[in-house]
Amino acid sequence: MNHRYRLLPLLLTAAYPVAAQTPVAPPDSAQPRATVVLREATVVGYGQELPLRRTAAAVGVVGAGTIGRFSEASLTQAVNTLPGVRLEERATASYRLSVRGSTLRSPFGVRNVKVYYHDIPFTEASGSTPLNLIDPATLGRIEVLKGPAGSVYGAGTGGVAILQAKQLPTDGASVRAGAMAGSFGLRRYTTEAQHTSTSNGRRQQTYAHYAHQQLDSYRQQSALRRNVLALGGELQTSDKRTVAAHLLYSDIDYQLPGGLTRGQFEQNPRQARPGTATAPGTVAQRTFYASRTALLGFTHEYRFTPQLANKTTLYTTGTAIRTPYLVDYERNTQVGGGGRSVWNYRTALAGRVLRLTAGGEYQTSFENARNYQNRAGTPGPLRYDDEIRTATGFAFAQAEYELPAELLLTVAGSYNRLRYRIQRVADAAQPNGYQLARNFRPEVSPRVALLREFGQRLSVYGSVSTGFSPPSEEEIRPSDGSLNRSLQAERGTSFEVGARGQLLHDRVSFDVALYDFRLRQTIVTRTTDLGATLFANAGNTRQRGAEVALSGWLWRVWRPSDNPADDPTFDLPMVTREDEGLRLWVSYAYNDYRFRRYETGGNDFSGNRLTGSAPHTLTAGANAGLRGFYLTPTLSHQARLPLNDANTDYAAGYWTFATRAGWRSTWQGHLTADAYAGIENATDRRYSLGNDLNAFGGRYFQPAPGRNYYGGVALGWRW
């Protein structure tokens, strides 16, 4: 085949492939011109499957290609390609997610951000999200809605993340197996099988993914073992009905090394937290986190008419957790369930399209949480035993109206409720126990947005939204055994404007957003000398920021199509492959996050930078590919950030470099192979990826791995 290349002399680079893909013209030639239509990116986050360019909100999308450009041992680097989104890893697989905010409220786990797995609520009724249960290799897409999204997803001021497993986009079947090995004892094995078919206009999809990972780890007391199984499918049983089922099972066990002081970090970042004369260290106490979790959900979608449809999801989940900390040994068993139902209706009003969405969601859980004394990794005498019942729910409605002059108006709102019942059935200090009931007052979270399109290559929008984020169960019931009766919900309002589109004949995509988020009753943390994390409200904060994502092609490879159906208008249609050519991208976020009014313990921290938030983050890279060979270098930067509310201690900023290179090929259209190798933290930078904020004794630092390597191979068959 003849190859033709198109050079783009200059361009700014870009963030991630989230901008909508629109028709792209191939290079000039004496041969007939053909317009190649690439698939336009759509988002589902606000209840309607609309093109990204017609979504009046800041939305980031991480696809399977972005996940695959890094080591699949961790989600961190892939998620951090999104401006305004930071995923940290305090210990191996101990994730902490921040969307347009600090990690101040999340000493561990994911809070203040709601997560869904397909249409199933993945965030627990208690408000926490165990993101460590997910293996990157099982995911095909992550969609992140930034800022308050209460109009559709209930309580939450941070944002929403929607996860989807890998599925074949076109008819066919495939099986694939892979193996990876790397530094610090990394070993990974993955298998997957997928099938998609269309018969009589009815589509069915099934998938199965399994991933096993082991890691001896970079630091003492931080080894990992994880097994994840994801099964699911979708079946269109008639022209009107579609049913789906998804199962996720995860068995994970990883050690907890603990935080280091600055002196310990500089002396030996690979050590675990050492013991003192009054308290043993993490090695002696054998601290770890272990859980087994199963999530099962069923979805039924019925299209009554072309204008009216309903989608309802019911789910159940069960978890068993063992966690020895420095003092406590926790044994928790939890069962939960709930459902979500959404109605969509499309009609015309005054000759203009009106889309209406309404529905509700309900979650409940029961947890038996027992805390023992930790005796070197085994449970000692019982300290206290709690039974925790949680119920949360909300109703929502949304209207989207297409106005004249290419305007799209969105008006939405939700009504939210939350209730905790904590029964202390045994307590070494109070043998008779006691009960705590917390009913958070109902909250209405409205959202108004207006979008203006300028053709198919530019759209601008503005929005005002509010959010409400009540304390999670772990915040009301911290690990020191106390029950926080006074902690209040956070409430915030966000003002946002943005623009996205394409430039230079669609070879450059851009996405820009500016926002001003004002949060009241901000929840902050502090850590005691025994490692317990306590929570309190800290007045008001103001979080202003700018996010920029750019991507563009320096050159692309165009090939004559073997399939005339690609463009029946021309005798010689042209197609382009996304993995051939040279594409540059960059994502940048500027964060001016400060306490507006915050006085505690006789100290006034008003005007200080928000603890744990960096003023600048940047990720940039390139996707280069030709004839099966590919190279994906990535550069990441985070500016220095304050480690305590007083802003007297800072973590230094850092730059890191990583790259992955490999070769992919397909033989006879069936056998596929991918052989690759990569390096992370190539300059062996010493930094902390996930700090313990306001830590007692200055134990802020959780060192990230030094220079490390990995390599692997994956073989598959498709028919």
Helices and strands as residue ranges (DSSP letters): E 4-7, E 42-43, E 50-51, G 52-54, E 59-63, H 64-68, H 76-79, E 85-89, E 95-99, E 113-117, E 120-121, G 131-133, G 136-138, E 139-146, H 150-153, E 159-165, E 172-182, G 183-185, E 186-199, E 202-215, E 224-236, E 241-255, H 262-267, H 282-285, E 288-303, E 308-324, E 328-349, E 352-375, E 378-403, E 407-427, E 434-453, E 458-469, H 473-476, E 490-503, E 508-520, E 523-527, E 533-537, E 540-560, G 564-566, E 574-597, E 599-600, E 603-604, E 616-626, E 629-631, E 634-638, E 641-642, E 650-651, E 654-667, E 671-680, G 696-698, E 708-718
